[in-house]
Amino acid sequence: MTWGVGIIGSGPGVAALHAPTLARTDGDFRLVHVSDAGSGRAAVIAERFGARASSGVDALFADPDVDVVAVCSPPSLHAQHVRASLAAGRRAIFCEKPLADTADEADRLVAECAAVGALLVVGTNHLFDPAWTRATHHLSALDGRISAVTVTLCLSPNDRYHALTMGEPLPAGAPVRRPPLDLDDPEQSAAIVRQLVAGLGVHDLPLVRDLVPAVPDLVWARPVAPVGFDLALRANGALVRFTTVMLPEGADSLWRVSVITAGARVEVEFPPPFVHVGGARTTVRDAQGVQTVYPIDRRDGYEVEWGALAALLRGEAAMEYDELRADAAFVLAIADGAAAAVRAGAGR
């Protein structure tokens, strides 16, 4: 069976990621409708993929071909659009990360989906990447205590990768880049750090929770110029270091998760955003210095997360509402703690 997908949102993530990915789902999904907030970008995307376009959400919800709603609007609207999807009778929802602005709101959303039996997948694509599954299996086989986890993220401008993928610049109306972070303004710094942890750190913090599921203690958190954050956590005896910087120009993106145990170092290096080159690369170095580099899976996390929704729709997988709640609570607790530390000047 092929399910029709209506996407709420028309940003670069829709144009260069989700719309092309839906075309690679082996017939499970077909893009049928794209809506925007009046920018006109939905029509450009829809024409490219043979779908309909509209402004606002009413026409999308009224479209009988829309079986699945993909909420890819700005993060502040995710909760509103998930609820609108439920109210419109849709029972299969893909929501880009983060699910909500607060842990309480995320908990309520998941409960509302559970109450009506709605299927919900949150687009934490790194968690779905085949390389991460391979890495966690390897770590389980090692049966070694995790001593450290580091996440290093350096992002170049999105338009570089959007142009590479789509063969053209970002559509008109793309957001203007923020001015540099004012490190002397604790309120601004705290707000930006929270937004980055909740909206960008959410790619990899669920991976951290896979490894160290206990609620972590915040060691420090600080802003990084021009826009970024550096934070350290301690949980289950392991030190977790997460460093992110977004640069206006420069070298290609670096996105790496490293896990250290007594017997090995496992590294997972994710490709830049907007580039469809398969999954991440997993490298394992054991205590004797032997290095193993695993082949890159042709599928990336975007394909696999849509595959996970297809498996739910076919009844081949169980809907794990508690995992969604726990991931959201884990990420947002860290975001809130980091913002409070920056606001108080801790770790600067």
Long-range contacts (C-beta under 8 A, 24 or more apart in sequence): 1-28, 1-313, 1-314, 2-27, 2-28, 2-29, 2-30, 3-28, 3-29, 3-30, 3-67, 3-68, 3-92, 3-310, 3-313, 4-29, 4-30, 4-31, 4-32, 4-33, 4-63, 4-65, 4-66, 4-67, 4-68, 5-29, 5-30, 5-31, 5-32, 5-33, 5-66, 5-67, 5-68, 5-69, 5-70, 5-94, 6-32, 6-33, 6-34, 6-35, 6-60, 6-61, 6-63, 6-66, 6-68, 6-69, 6-70, 7-31, 7-33, 7-34, 7-35, 7-69, 7-70, 7-72, 8-35, 8-57, 8-60, 8-69, 8-70, 8-71, 8-72, 8-73, 8-81, 9-35, 9-36, 9-70, 9-71, 9-72, 9-73, 9-74, 9-96, 10-34, 10-35, 10-36, 10-39, 10-41, 10-42, 10-44, 10-45, 10-171, 11-41, 11-72, 11-174, 11-175, 12-158, 12-159, 12-162, 12-170, 12-171, 12-174, 12-274, 13-72, 13-96, 14-45, 14-72, 15-41, 15-44, 15-45, 15-162, 15-166, 15-171, 16-161, 16-162, 16-165, 16-166, 16-274, 17-273, 17-274, 17-302, 18-70, 18-72, 18-302, 19-45, 19-48, 19-49, 20-165, 20-276, 21-276, 21-302, 21-303, 21-306, 22-49, 22-306, 23-49, 24-303, 25-303, 25-306, 25-307, 25-310, 28-306, 28-307, 28-310, 29-68, 29-306, 29-310, 32-63, 32-65, 32-66, 33-59, 33-60, 33-63, 33-65, 33-66, 35-59, 35-60, 37-73, 39-171, 39-172, 39-173, 40-172, 40-173, 41-171, 41-172, 41-173, 44-171, 45-171, 57-81, 57-84, 61-85, 61-88, 61-90, 66-90, 67-92, 68-92, 68-93, 68-94, 68-309, 68-313, 69-93, 69-94, 70-94, 70-95, 70-96, 71-95, 71-96, 72-96, 75-101, 75-198, 75-199, 76-101, 79-105, 79-109, 82-109, 82-113, 82-120, 83-109, 83-112, 86-112, 86-113, 86-116, 86-118, 90-118, 91-116, 91-117, 91-118, 91-119, 92-118, 92-119, 92-309, 92-312, 92-313, 93-118, 93-119, 93-120, 93-121, 94-120, 94-121, 94-123, 94-305, 94-306, 94-309, 95-120, 95-121, 95-122, 95-123, 96-122, 96-123, 97-122, 97-123, 97-124, 97-199, 97-202, 97-203, 98-122, 98-198, 98-199, 98-202, 98-328, 98-331, 98-332, 99-324, 99-328, 100-328, 101-198, 102-332, 103-328, 103-329, 103-332, 103-333, 106-324, 106-325, 106-328, 106-329, 106-332, 107-325, 107-328, 107-329, 110-321, 110-324, 110-325, 110-328, 111-321, 113-321, 114-319, 114-321, 119-309, 119-312, 119-313, 119-319, 120-319, 120-321, 120-324, 121-305, 121-306, 121-308, 121-309, 121-312, 122-324, 122-327, 122-328, 123-302, 123-305, 124-202, 124-203, 124-206, 124-301, 124-305, 124-327, 125-203, 125-300, 125-301, 125-302, 125-304, 125-305, 126-203, 126-204, 126-206, 126-207, 126-257, 126-270, 126-280, 126-301, 127-206, 127-207, 127-210, 127-301, 128-301, 128-302, 128-304, 128-305, 128-308, 129-268, 129-270, 129-279, 129-280, 129-297, 129-300, 129-301, 129-304, 130-279, 130-280, 130-297, 130-299, 130-304, 131-268, 131-270, 131-279, 131-280, 131-281, 131-282, 131-294, 131-296, 131-297, 132-207, 132-210, 132-257, 132-268, 132-280, 132-301, 134-282, 134-294, 135-257, 135-259, 135-266, 135-268, 135-282, 136-210, 136-211, 138-264, 138-266, 138-282, 138-284, 139-211, 139-259, 139-261, 139-266, 142-261, 142-263, 142-264, 144-261, 144-262, 144-263, 144-264, 145-237, 145-238, 145-261, 145-262, 146-211, 146-212, 146-236, 146-238, 146-259, 146-260, 146-261, 147-237, 147-238, 147-239, 147-260, 147-261, 147-262, 148-238, 148-239, 148-240, 148-241, 148-258, 148-259, 148-260, 149-208, 149-211, 149-212, 149-238, 149-239, 149-240, 149-241, 149-257, 149-258, 149-259, 149-260, 150-240, 150-241, 150-242, 150-243, 150-256, 150-257, 150-258, 151-201, 151-204, 151-207, 151-208, 151-240, 151-241, 151-242, 151-243, 151-244, 151-256, 151-257, 151-258, 152-243, 152-254, 152-255, 152-256, 152-258, 153-200, 153-204, 153-242, 153-243, 153-244, 153-245, 153-253, 153-254, 153-255, 153-256, 154-244, 154-245, 154-247, 154-250, 154-251, 154-253, 154-254, 154-255, 155-200, 155-244, 155-245, 155-246, 155-247, 155-253, 155-255, 155-273, 156-247, 156-249, 156-250, 156-251, 156-252, 156-253, 156-272, 157-247, 157-248, 157-249, 158-273, 158-274, 161-253, 161-272, 161-273, 161-274, 161-275, 162-274, 164-274, 164-275, 165-274, 165-275, 165-276, 177-248, 178-227, 180-225, 180-226, 180-227, 181-223, 181-224, 181-225, 181-226, 181-227, 181-228, 183-223, 183-225, 186-342, 186-343, 186-344, 186-345, 187-343, 189-223, 189-342, 189-343, 190-339, 190-340, 190-342, 190-343, 191-339, 192-223, 192-227, 192-229, 193-221, 193-222, 193-223, 193-229, 193-338, 193-339, 193-342, 194-335, 194-336, 194-338, 194-339, 196-227, 196-228, 196-229, 196-244, 196-246, 197-229, 197-231, 197-331, 197-334, 197-335, 197-338, 197-339, 198-331, 198-332, 198-335, 200-244, 201-229, 201-242, 201-244, 201-331, 201-334, 201-335, 202-331, 204-242, 204-257, 205-242, 205-327, 205-330, 205-331, 205-334, 206-327, 206-330, 206-331, 207-257, 208-233, 208-240, 208-242, 208-330, 209-326, 209-327, 209-330, 211-238, 211-259, 212-236, 212-238, 212-240, 215-330, 215-333, 216-240, 216-334, 218-334, 218-337, 218-338, 218-341, 219-347, 220-341, 220-346, 220-347, 221-337, 221-338, 221-339, 221-341, 221-342, 221-346, 221-347, 222-341, 222-342, 222-347, 222-348, 223-342, 229-338, 231-334, 231-338, 232-347, 233-334, 262-287, 263-287, 271-300, 276-300
